[in-house]
Amino acid sequence: MRPTDILLAILVPILWGMGFTFAKAGLDHFPPILLMCLRFTLAALVLIWFFKPPWEELWRIFVIGVISATITYSLIFTGLRDLDASTAIVVVQLEVPFAVILAAIFLKDPLGWRRITGMVLAFVGVGLIAGQPRLHEDAIPLLLVIAGGVAWAVGQVLVRTLGGRVSGFRLIAWVAALAAPQLLVSSLIFERNQWAILTSADWHHWAVVLYLGLIMTALGYATWYHLLGRHRVNQVMPFLLLLPVTSMAGGVLVLGEELTLVTILGAAIVISGVAIITVGRPRRPRALPVGEPPGP
């Protein structure tokens, strides 16, 4: 990876980690699916004027939007509403072993004993966190976040199959444009009092929406999709190890959350497992002729 790509890869988990913290604060007022609808609507309204629809890939992008935006974030942020941000962000790290498994199956990315060991560690760490009494009493929020991680992993593998044919900003612009109405319908089905909630929001609540829409989604995902289009899934995933660090720090400093010893230990095990999965020496990919996209 070039130095500029490394810097971009470091920026992404910082933007996403702080977004997770701010979203947790926003969930005190907005229901989760409505908040995600506002997030993607804002991102779409800002971006679509500058990027033409990728007609040749629009159906595939629609599917990516359903899985990696509508389903993923409805599940994760519904779970986040009833979990500490620091706990939820550690559990979300299971998206990495899920993504690596799917990449090995569908993209033929290498999967050796190192990554298998890392997966075991990641699941052990999440199991340790999930065994805490306060989480054991109601496991549904935790399961929602895990399910959201699975959906996110599926979406990223689908993004990788585009092979960089759609630029990062263009891709997130139309993922957001297609996901926003899906999320609105979902909110109208599963949530209530949307109009009253919108009209009673103050500037703090709208500041959260602005960050989620413009910084976390438009800038963060455009950068991420740009990196996925240029590099292997297993090459860029290691940088997401910074995600729980930034989010946990934000949870403590901004939200006043308290980290238990079990949570810290579980987080260390999960991060170690993810590191083993993603930092192993990758197999050198076959050089592709100019103009030939990577195969699925």
Rosetta blueprint (number, residue, H / E / L):
1 M L
2 R L
3 P H
4 T H
5 D H
6 I H
7 L H
8 L H
9 A H
10 I H
11 L H
12 V H
13 P H
14 I H
15 L H
16 W H
17 G H
18 M H
19 G H
20 F H
21 T H
22 F H
23 A H
24 K H
25 A H
26 G H
27 L L
28 D L
29 H L
30 F L
31 P L
32 P H
33 I H
34 L H
35 L H
36 M H
37 C H
38 L H
39 R H
40 F H
41 T H
42 L H
43 A H
44 A H
45 L H
46 V H
47 L H
48 I L
49 W L
50 F L
51 F L
52 K L
53 P L
54 P L
55 W H
56 E H
57 E H
58 L H
59 W H
60 R H
61 I H
62 F H
63 V H
64 I H
65 G H
66 V H
67 I H
68 S H
69 A H
70 T H
71 I H
72 T H
73 Y H
74 S H
75 L H
76 I H
77 F H
78 T H
79 G H
80 L H
81 R L
82 D L
83 L L
84 D L
85 A H
86 S H
87 T H
88 A H
89 I H
90 V H
91 V H
92 V H
93 Q L
94 L L
95 E H
96 V H
97 P H
98 F H
99 A H
100 V H
101 I H
102 L H
103 A H
104 A H
105 I H
106 F H
107 L L
108 K L
109 D L
110 P L
111 L L
112 G L
113 W H
114 R H
115 R H
116 I H
117 T H
118 G H
119 M H
120 V H
121 L H
122 A H
123 F H
124 V H
125 G H
126 V H
127 G H
128 L H
129 I H
130 A H
131 G L
132 Q L
133 P H
134 R H
135 L H
136 H H
137 E L
138 D L
139 A L
140 I H
141 P H
142 L H
143 L H
144 L H
145 V H
146 I H
147 A H
148 G H
149 G H
150 V H
151 A H
152 W H
153 A H
154 V H
155 G H
156 Q H
157 V H
158 L H
159 V H
160 R H
161 T L
162 L L
163 G L
164 G L
165 R L
166 V L
167 S L
168 G H
169 F H
170 R H
171 L H
172 I H
173 A H
174 W H
175 V H
176 A H
177 A H
178 L H
179 A H
180 A H
181 P H
182 Q H
183 L H
184 L H
185 V H
186 S H
187 S H
188 L H
189 I H
190 F H
191 E L
192 R L
193 N L
194 Q H
195 W H
196 A H
197 I H
198 L H
199 T H
200 S L
201 A L
202 D L
203 W H
204 H H
205 H H
206 W H
207 A H
208 V H
209 V H
210 L H
211 Y H
212 L H
213 G H
214 L H
215 I H
216 M H
217 T H
218 A H
219 L H
220 G H
221 Y H
222 A H
223 T H
224 W H
225 Y H
226 H H
227 L H
228 L H
229 G H
230 R H
231 H L
232 R L
233 V H
234 N H
235 Q H
236 V H
237 M H
238 P H
239 F H
240 L H
241 L H
242 L H
243 L H
244 P H
245 V H
246 T H
247 S H
248 M H
249 A H
250 G H
251 G H
252 V H
253 L H
254 V L
255 L L
256 G L
257 E L
258 E L
259 L L
260 T L
261 L H
262 V H
263 T H
264 I H
265 L H
266 G H
267 A H
268 A H
269 I H
270 V H
271 I H
272 S H
273 G H
274 V H
275 A H
276 I H
277 I H
278 T H
279 V H
280 G L
281 R L
282 P L
283 R L
284 R L
285 P L
286 R L
287 A L
288 L L
289 P L
290 V L
291 G L
292 E L
293 P L
294 P L
295 G L
296 P L
